[in-house]
Amino acid sequence: MSTTDTTPAVRKREIFGWAMYDFANSSYTTVVVSFIYSAFFVAYIVPPELAHLKNSFWAASVAISTGLAIILAPLVGVLCDYSGHKKRYLAWCTWVSVIATGGLYFVDPGNIALGMAFLVCSNTAWMLSESFIASFLTELATRDNMGRISGIGWGIGYIGGLLSLLMIIAIVTTSAADNFDLYIDQNQLAMVAIAVFYGLGALPTFLFVKERALPRPGFENANWSLLFSAAKARLTAARSLVGDYPVLFHFFIAFMVFMAGVSVVVKFFGIYAQEEIGIVGTQLLIIGATLQIASMAGAIGFGFLEDKLGSKNTLMLSLAWWLLGLLGIYFLAPLQAVSGLETVTLFVIISFIAGSAMGATQSASRTIVGLLARPEDSALLFGLWGTAGRLAIILGMIFGPVSDAIGRHNALLVIMAYFVLGALLLRRVPLKEAIAQGPGQATSN
């Protein structure tokens, strides 16, 4: 990507448009991945005779889509840098994800293959869109307000997640025990509603955010053959980026480990709440909505705190927050005995507190990439950041077969190990010094 002095000034409506993409696509990850469809899939799409593998089927869907995103994200990121059409690629990914999400309407109980196909398609496109929208951050924010703007984006995203859950509450009004067929129909209809919410919510991004990227010299009217050749050459030469950005790549390693823990929480929370705690139906929807409020408050609050404490300190604090929450859930039974609270009530309280770190972990990580990346490398580096996040998801999906083997409760120890190891690796990354030197400086230990 390249820019010139004639690049238009950033207007507030562009910040709003950029943040609205988080608002839109949070509906997908909140309803489909975290709280509703994940639990619906393992309980009703996977047939009873395969119930012993239901966590593994869900983990496989996530892992396959993640693997595809890993292959495609760096390639398309380089195409964005050369062609200067980030909004175009973002639009393609958005509508593919929206259409595939709506396709879940056609998935009936027992039809695992069709369900996995739509999940893989929608989740792959969703992941790619995350890298694209993140690459606009360096164009819309300054070094002084990047943490704040990133945090606002995550916070508005949680508003989208909250509103989408409230919409689902209005659609899914029965339970499987009361009317099984109606319950299935309502959950299928809910996927169409989420697709519409996702698509309409993303429109402000395409209406208000300007395309500031310009084609590389010689690529103004490049055809696909030339673009793919240039992308292949750029990826081949990507090893040089390790020398250009040593601190950033050290951070990517730590990020991959602690985000593996986050990915398990995101992909399996609804399943754990339903299968282990017994939270089902409308109650699960309400808890999901409550957690969206916690995550929103945490994203915005930590975002402002980040500009004072620095991104690394904010990340370390959020990882400690996560670990305390997971310990609380692991020792839920003795804590319930001591406190006298009902199990569901105590679980919700602990999840609410721990969930406030969700946005902080993701937003601070995104800010670090923005602070260390040169503008001309932003799409590629955010693509690699996305790749590290995708690798984290594959690493985290070990939780699926492990939980099938030893139980979900004992498998919580795996998540805690990710956060502890990630924090230890993060401590060794000299982020403060690298950020002080400016984007692209070769600072290392």
C-alpha positions in Angstrom: 0.0 0.0 0.0 1.2 3.5 -0.7 -0.3 6.9 0.1 0.3 10.5 -0.9 0.0 14.0 0.6 -3.4 14.3 -1.0 -4.9 11.6 1.1 -8.1 13.0 2.6 -8.3 13.8 6.3 -10.0 11.3 8.6 -13.5 12.3 9.5 -15.5 11.2 12.5 -18.0 9.4 10.3 -15.1 7.2 9.0 -14.2 6.2 12.5 -17.9 5.4 13.1 -18.1 3.4 9.8 -14.9 1.5 10.7 -16.2 0.6 14.2 -19.6 -0.5 12.7 -17.9 -3.4 11.0 -17.0 -4.7 14.5 -20.7 -4.1 15.4 -21.8 -6.1 12.3 -19.5 -9.1 12.4 -19.7 -9.5 16.2 -23.2 -10.9 15.6 -21.7 -13.9 13.8 -19.1 -14.8 16.4 -21.5 -14.1 19.3 -24.5 -16.1 18.1 -23.0 -18.6 15.7 -19.7 -19.4 17.3 -19.8 -18.6 21.0 -23.3 -18.9 22.5 -26.1 -20.3 20.4 -25.3 -22.3 17.3 -22.3 -24.0 18.8 -24.5 -25.4 21.6 -27.3 -26.1 19.1 -24.9 -28.0 16.8 -23.5 -30.4 19.4 -26.9 -31.0 21.0 -29.2 -31.4 18.0 -27.2 -31.4 14.6 -24.9 -34.2 15.8 -27.0 -37.4 16.0 -27.2 -39.3 19.3 -25.1 -42.2 18.0 -22.2 -39.9 17.4 -22.6 -37.9 20.7 -19.3 -39.2 22.0 -17.6 -37.1 19.2 -19.7 -34.0 19.3 -17.0 -31.7 20.7 -14.6 -33.1 18.0 -17.0 -32.3 15.2 -17.3 -28.7 16.3 -13.6 -28.4 16.8 -13.0 -29.9 13.4 -15.3 -27.3 11.7 -13.4 -24.5 13.4 -10.0 -26.1 12.7 -10.7 -26.6 8.9 -12.0 -23.1 8.4 -9.0 -21.8 10.3 -6.6 -23.7 8.2 -8.2 -22.3 5.0 -7.9 -18.8 6.5 -4.2 -19.4 7.2 -3.6 -20.3 3.6 -5.6 -17.4 2.2 -5.0 -14.5 4.6 -1.4 -13.6 3.7 -2.0 -14.0 0.0 -5.0 -11.7 -0.1 -3.2 -9.3 2.3 -0.4 -9.0 -0.2 -3.0 -8.5 -3.0 -4.5 -5.6 -1.0 -1.0 -4.0 -0.6 -0.4 -4.2 -4.4 -3.8 -3.5 -5.9 -5.0 -0.8 -3.5 -8.5 -2.4 -3.2 -8.9 -3.4 0.4 -12.6 -2.4 0.5 -13.3 -4.6 -2.5 -11.8 -7.7 -0.8 -13.4 -6.8 2.5 -16.8 -6.7 0.7 -16.3 -10.1 -1.0 -15.4 -11.7 2.4 -18.4 -10.1 4.1 -21.0 -11.2 1.6 -19.6 -14.8 1.4 -19.8 -15.0 5.2 -23.3 -13.5 5.3 -24.7 -15.9 2.6 -23.1 -19.0 4.2 -24.5 -17.9 7.6 -28.0 -17.7 6.1 -27.4 -21.2 4.6 -27.4 -22.7 8.1 -31.2 -22.4 7.9 -31.2 -25.5 5.7 -29.3 -27.7 8.1 -31.6 -30.2 9.8 -30.7 -32.5 12.8 -28.3 -35.2 11.7 -27.0 -33.4 8.6 -23.5 -32.9 10.0 -21.8 -32.6 6.6 -24.0 -29.7 5.4 -23.7 -27.9 8.7 -19.9 -28.2 8.7 -19.8 -27.0 5.1 -21.7 -23.8 5.9 -19.7 -23.3 9.1 -16.4 -23.7 7.3 -17.4 -21.3 4.5 -18.8 -18.6 6.8 -16.1 -18.8 9.4 -13.3 -18.7 6.8 -14.7 -15.6 5.2 -15.3 -14.0 8.6 -11.7 -14.6 9.7 -10.3 -13.1 6.5 -12.5 -10.0 6.9 -11.0 -9.5 10.4 -7.6 -9.0 8.9 -8.9 -6.6 6.2 -10.8 -4.4 8.6 -7.9 -4.3 11.0 -5.5 -3.0 8.3 -7.6 0.2 8.0 -6.6 1.1 11.6 -3.2 2.6 10.7 -4.9 4.9 8.2 -7.6 6.1 10.6 -5.8 6.5 13.9 -2.6 8.2 15.2 0.0 6.7 17.5 -1.6 8.7 20.3 -5.2 7.6 19.9 -4.8 4.1 18.3 -5.4 2.2 21.5 -8.5 4.3 22.3 -10.0 3.9 18.8 -9.2 0.2 18.6 -10.9 -0.2 22.0 -14.0 1.8 20.9 -14.2 -0.5 17.9 -14.2 -3.6 20.1 -16.7 -2.0 22.5 -19.1 -1.1 19.7 -18.7 -4.7 18.5 -20.0 -6.0 21.7 -23.0 -3.7 21.4 -23.6 -5.5 18.1 -23.2 -8.9 19.8 -25.6 -7.8 22.6 -28.3 -6.6 20.2 -28.0 -9.7 18.0 -28.6 -11.9 21.1 -31.6 -9.8 22.1 -33.0 -10.3 18.6 -32.5 -14.1 19.0 -34.3 -14.0 22.3 -37.3 -12.6 20.4 -37.1 -15.4 17.8 -36.3 -18.5 19.8 -39.3 -18.4 22.2 -39.7 -22.1 22.9 -37.6 -25.0 24.2 -36.8 -28.4 22.8 -38.6 -30.0 25.7 -41.9 -28.1 25.0 -42.0 -28.4 21.2 -39.0 -30.0 19.5 -39.9 -29.2 15.9 -40.7 -25.6 16.6 -37.5 -25.2 18.5 -35.5 -26.5 15.5 -37.4 -24.2 13.2 -36.8 -21.2 15.4 -33.1 -21.8 15.6 -32.8 -22.2 11.8 -34.7 -19.0 11.3 -32.4 -17.3 13.8 -29.5 -17.9 11.4 -31.3 -16.0 8.6 -31.9 -13.1 11.0 -28.2 -13.1 11.9 -27.2 -13.0 8.3 -29.4 -10.0 7.7 -28.1 -8.3 10.8 -24.5 -8.9 9.7 -25.1 -7.6 6.2 -27.0 -4.5 7.1 -24.7 -3.7 10.0 -21.7 -3.7 7.7 -23.1 -1.2 5.2 -21.8 2.0 7.1 -18.3 0.6 6.6 -18.6 0.6 2.9 -20.5 3.9 2.8 -18.3 6.0 5.1 -14.7 4.5 5.1 -12.6 5.9 2.3 -10.2 3.7 0.3 -6.9 5.5 1.0 -4.7 2.7 -0.4 -3.2 3.3 -3.8 -1.9 0.7 -6.3 1.9 0.1 -6.3 3.5 1.8 -9.3 3.0 -0.4 -12.4 -0.1 -2.1 -10.8 -2.7 0.5 -11.5 -4.5 -1.7 -14.0 -2.9 -5.0 -13.2 -4.8 -8.2 -14.2 -5.3 -11.1 -11.9 -2.3 -13.0 -13.3 0.1 -10.1 -12.6 -1.4 -9.6 -9.1 -1.0 -13.2 -8.1 2.5 -13.3 -9.5 3.4 -10.3 -7.4 1.7 -11.7 -4.4 3.6 -15.0 -4.7 6.9 -13.1 -5.0 6.0 -10.9 -2.0 5.2 -13.9 0.1 8.4 -15.6 -0.9 10.3 -12.5 0.3 8.2 -12.3 3.5 11.1 -13.9 5.4 12.8 -10.5 5.3 10.0 -9.1 7.4 11.3 -11.1 10.3 14.5 -9.1 10.1 12.6 -5.8 9.7 10.2 -6.5 12.5 11.9 -8.9 15.0 10.0 -7.6 18.0 6.6 -7.9 16.2 7.3 -11.5 15.3 8.4 -12.3 18.8 5.1 -10.9 19.9 3.2 -13.0 17.3 4.6 -16.2 19.1 3.3 -15.0 22.5 0.1 -13.9 20.9 -0.5 -17.2 19.3 -0.2 -19.0 22.6 -2.4 -16.9 24.8 -5.0 -16.4 22.0 -5.3 -20.2 21.9 -6.8 -19.9 25.4 -9.1 -17.1 24.2 -10.2 -19.1 21.2 -11.3 -22.1 23.3 -13.4 -19.8 25.5 -15.0 -18.2 22.5 -15.7 -21.4 20.6 -16.8 -23.5 23.6 -18.4 -21.2 26.1 -22.0 -21.9 25.0 -21.3 -25.6 24.9 -19.7 -25.6 28.4 -22.6 -23.6 29.8 -25.2 -25.9 28.4 -23.5 -29.3 28.8 -21.7 -28.8 32.2 -23.7 -26.1 34.0 -27.1 -26.9 32.6 -27.9 -23.5 31.2 -30.2 -23.8 28.3 -32.8 -22.0 26.2 -33.6 -18.4 26.9 -31.4 -18.4 30.0 -28.4 -19.1 27.9 -29.3 -16.2 25.6 -29.7 -13.8 28.6 -26.4 -14.9 30.0 -24.8 -14.4 26.6 -26.3 -10.9 26.4 -25.0 -10.1 29.9 -21.5 -11.2 29.0 -21.6 -8.9 25.9 -22.1 -6.0 28.3 -19.1 -7.1 30.4 -17.0 -7.5 27.3 -18.1 -4.1 25.9 -17.3 -2.3 29.2 -13.9 -4.1 29.4 -13.0 -3.3 25.8 -13.7 0.5 26.2 -12.3 0.7 29.7 -9.1 -1.2 28.9 -8.8 0.8 25.7 -8.5 4.1 27.6 -6.4 2.4 30.2 -4.1 1.2 27.5 -3.2 4.7 26.4 -1.9 5.3 30.0 -0.4 1.9 30.9 0.8 0.9 27.5 -0.3 -2.1 25.4 2.0 -4.7 27.0 1.0 -3.9 30.6 -2.7 -3.9 29.5 -2.2 -7.3 27.9 -0.5 -8.7 31.0 -3.3 -7.5 33.2 -6.0 -9.0 30.9 -4.2 -12.4 30.9 -4.1 -12.4 34.7 -7.8 -11.5 34.7 -8.5 -14.5 32.4 -6.5 -16.9 34.6 -8.4 -15.8 37.8 -11.7 -16.3 36.0 -10.8 -19.8 34.8 -9.6 -20.8 38.3 -13.0 -19.6 39.6 -14.8 -21.8 37.1 -12.5 -24.8 37.8 -13.1 -24.5 41.5 -16.8 -23.7 41.1 -18.1 -26.4 43.3 -16.0 -25.5 46.5 -16.7 -21.8 45.8 -20.4 -22.5 45.6 -20.3 -24.4 48.9 -18.4 -21.5 50.6 -20.5 -18.6 49.1 -23.9 -20.3 49.4 -24.8 -19.0 45.9 -26.5 -21.2 43.4 -24.2 -22.8 40.9 -25.7 -21.0 37.9 -25.6 -17.6 39.6 -21.9 -18.1 40.7 -20.9 -19.2 37.2 -22.5 -16.1 35.7 -20.8 -13.8 38.1 -17.3 -15.3 37.5 -17.9 -15.4 33.7 -19.0 -11.7 33.8 -15.9 -10.7 35.6 -13.5 -12.8 33.4 -15.4 -11.8 30.2 -14.5 -8.2 30.7 -10.9 -9.1 29.6 -12.1 -10.4 26.2 -12.0 -7.1 24.4 -8.9 -5.9 26.1 -6.9 -8.9 25.0 -7.9 -8.6 21.4 -7.9 -4.8 21.1 -4.5 -4.3 22.7 -3.0 -7.0 20.4 -4.4 -5.2 17.4 -3.0 -1.9 18.6 0.5 -3.4 19.0 0.5 -4.4 15.3 -0.7 -1.0 14.3 2.0 0.8 16.3 4.9 -1.4 15.0 3.8 -1.7 11.3 4.9 0.7 8.6 1.9 1.9 6.5 3.2 0.2 3.3 3.3 -3.1 5.2 0.1 -2.8 7.2 -2.1 -5.1 5.1 0.5 -7.8 5.0 1.4 -7.6 8.7 -2.2 -7.5 9.8 -2.7 -10.6 7.5 0.2 -12.3 9.4 -1.3 -11.2 12.7 -4.5 -12.8 11.5 -2.6 -15.9 10.6 -1.1 -16.0 14.1 -4.6 -15.8 15.5 -5.8 -18.6 13.2 -2.9 -20.8 14.3 -3.9 -20.0 17.8 -7.4 -21.4 17.1 -6.0 -24.6 15.7 -3.8 -24.9 18.7 -6.8 -24.3 20.9 -9.0 -26.8 19.2 -7.0 -29.5 21.0 -9.6 -28.8 23.7 -12.2 -30.6 21.6 -10.8 -34.2 21.6 -9.2 -33.7 25.0 -12.6 -32.8 26.5 -14.2 -35.8 24.8 -11.5 -37.9 26.4 -11.2 -36.6 29.9 -14.2 -34.3 30.3 -14.7 -30.6 29.8 -14.0 -29.7 33.4 -10.6 -31.2 33.5 -9.8 -29.8 30.1 -10.1 -26.3 31.6 -6.5 -26.9 32.7 -5.4 -26.8 29.1 -6.9 -23.3 28.7 -5.1 -22.1 31.8 -1.8 -23.5 30.6 -2.2 -21.4 27.4 -2.6 -18.2 29.4 0.3 -18.9 31.7 2.7 -19.8 28.9 1.5 -16.9 26.8 2.1 -14.4 29.6 5.6 -15.8 30.2 6.5 -15.4 26.6 5.0 -11.9 26.4 7.1 -10.7 29.3 10.2 -11.4 27.2 9.1 -9.2 24.3 10.6 -5.6 24.5 7.5 -3.9 23.2 7.9 -0.6 25.0 11.3 0.0 23.5 10.2 -1.0 20.0 7.1 1.2 20.1 9.2 4.1 21.3 11.6 3.7 18.3 8.7 3.8 15.9 7.2 1.5 13.2 9.6 -1.0 11.6 12.5 -0.5 13.8 14.7 -3.6 14.3 14.7 -3.8 18.1 15.3 -7.1 19.7 16.5 -8.6 23.0 
